[in-house]
Amino acid sequence: MKSRKLSIIAGSSYLIIFFAAIFANFFVIESILEAPLETIQQHGTMVRFGIVAFLITVVFDVVVAWALYELYKNHHLSTLSTYFRMMHAAIMGVAIFALPMTLKLTSSEEILKHIDMFNIIWLIGLFFFGIHLILLGRILGKPRIISVFLIIAGIMYMVDTVAHFLLPDYENYASIFLAFVAIPSIVGEMSLAIWLLVGGNERKR
């Protein structure tokens, strides 16, 4: 397959992941956290769409992993980078298992336990995703600014996951860690998606 088509596939898949993840996280999960029982009982359809959105992110995560591997398979780190992204996708798939079960629960406490289970498993997956981003930044090389942001984002994903498990008072610093993860991640990955779509990879070749 031509590199231009692979770039379009990777870039467009990345955008699908962004929009699906934003809906699933900031509309569905946040709604459940704010009003667990009310959201499950009165907005069950939205929750179901959120679960599907998470499944979509997993599917296109695999697509991105494949497309990036095909684009950079001559690089010595490409296979390793792909493995770590696939590990993230697999762990995310396991995490999603906790969400459909919330639809049958009738207490806020039990619902939040399942959301907590989802978040913990997802955090573990993000640790491996962070390694993937660090490797991807090394593989990409240029544009240098995108590579740097990808590497920083990868490091912060790993730091955030470790902090969750090591800091008993993590919640006191949650907003700080969120900013440290979100800013380089959004800038780096969104820039990469746009760069791939406009043909940056093709010009590099």
VENGIWO-V492119 format. One record per backbone hydrogen bond with DSSP energy under -1.0 kcal/mol. NH is the residue of the N-H (numbers start at 0). CO is the residue of the C=O. If there is no record, write none. Layout:
nh: (NH/NH)
co: (CO/CO)
//
This chain:
nh: (5/6/7/8/9/10/11/12/13/14/15/16/17/18/19/20/21/22/23/24/25/26/27/28/29/31/32/33/34/38/39/40/41/42/46/47/48/49/50/51/52/53/54/55/56/57/58/59/60/61/62/63/64/65/66/67/68/69/70/71/74/77/80/81/82/83/84/85/86/87/88/89/90/91/92/93/94/95/97/98/101/102/103/104/110/111/112/113/114/115/116/117/118/119/120/121/122/123/124/125/126/127/128/129/130/131/132/133/134/135/136/137/138/139/140/141/146/147/148/149/150/151/152/153/154/155/156/157/158/159/160/161/162/163/164/165/166/169/171/172/176/177/178/179/180/181/182/184/185/186/187/188/189/190/191/192/193/194/195/196/197/199/202/203/204)
co: (1/2/3/4/5/6/7/8/9/10/11/12/13/14/15/16/17/18/19/20/21/22/22/23/24/27/28/29/30/34/35/36/37/38/42/43/44/45/46/47/48/49/50/51/52/53/54/55/56/57/58/59/60/61/62/63/64/65/66/67/71/74/76/77/78/79/80/81/82/83/84/85/86/87/88/89/90/91/94/95/98/99/100/101/106/107/108/109/110/111/112/113/114/115/116/117/118/119/120/121/122/123/124/125/126/127/128/129/130/131/132/133/134/135/136/139/142/143/144/145/146/147/148/149/150/151/152/153/154/155/156/157/158/159/160/161/162/166/168/169/172/173/174/175/176/177/178/180/181/182/183/184/185/186/187/188/189/190/191/192/193/194/198/199/200)
//
